[in-house]
Amino acid sequence: MDQIISPALDQDFIASENAALTAGVEEDYDALGRALDRRGIDIEAITRAVAAFAVAAPSWAVGSGGTRFARFPMGGEPRNIFDKLEDCAVVNRLAGATPTVSLHFPWDEVDDYKGLTEFAGALGLGFDVVNSNTFQDHPGNALHPLSYKYGSLSHTDPAVRAQAVAHNIHCAELAAKIGAPALTIWLGDGSNFPGQSNFTRAFERYIDSVTTVYAAVPGGFKLFLEHKMYEPAFYSTVIQDWGSSLLAAQAVGDNCLCLVDLGHHAPNVNIEMIVARLVHAGKLAGFHFNDSKYGDDDLDAGAIEPYRLFLVFNELVDAEYRKAPGFAPSYMLDQSHNVTDPIESLMTSAVEVQRAYAQALLVDRAALEGFQDANDPMMASQTLKRAFTTDVQPILAMARLRKDAAIDPVGAYRASGYRSAVTRIRPAKAGGSGGIV
């Protein structure tokens, strides 16, 4: 295994990059603190909450992404899970918000999980929710001899369903080895033509399969069901929306929950209301953060609709404020970086998620509830807008500074020369392939 020597992880380098920016951050922070104090808000409490907030980095997102038309490789892309962890460590070291990594199996399988865990720990990383993969075939993998072309957990063939069930159980076993708390199940099962699939029977087969997985995992371990409106199936998808996901989770068991990906909905769906409904049902697993313009675009979080991201966090913070029973969501970035450096996109996305959280913490909950009860739509809306339009950049920068991360993560990353250094070890491969990852 190659050892990458780069100043990106060196505290002296980060401190030198921060030196020229620290006075400005402190000045802006003090000014914002005075402004918030006039609103009855303690800036230090907000900063502590932001510093404690974390979102997992997805192992697969540190390589170049793509579309079903093309993928354009770049220099320094990871060759294995150890390379991925090194890149994820850079993201966390500079942005200070992604201390855990979400693995995807079988992509990230290794022979020695104790060694993998120790390697991650040496980089300051832990592991979060793991992910199974029955949305593509795995040629040459002895555990996946059968094709998932026509489905997996809902397949008409019991042998294929059994193979998919066994894979998910195996993923849960691997999660236990690395200390991951849950398994996310997303699958592409569905149909492309009317009449191709019986909607009811396919859904029932899915529930039966997930129930079998659930019965095999240890107590306390959680299953997250992830829905998606379409793609790869374009006429129907077995778990196409939050309602299907909720029905399935309720049928399976208490520790089976519903994961929300911000790009997996029909256009113009009110995602923040979905959050409220799942919180009410006690079934919100957490989020895959990204952004979109048209569909499941997997763009950087906050790049297109930052107000929608804020409104999602408004519901999440409201649940915290109300101490909603069982509310303990898991957060992860899930993006595809086709034209940017993935490390830069992951850092900026983590910052944008923190930004939305900080803004939501500024909402005057008592005032908002009063305006809602008084049926005053204008003032209720203005209460949210006041929080959203507050420039919380000084809070984010101060939180990073106090965690010995970079005030300007992208600037420090570019100054570090990490991409050039790692490209010498991991040369770019020839392009031309298609596919998301």
Summary of the structure (lengths in Angstrom):
residues: 437
radius of gyration: 22.1
end to end distance: 22.9
largest distance: 65.8
contacts: 1454
relative contact order: 0.17
helix: 49%
strand: 10%
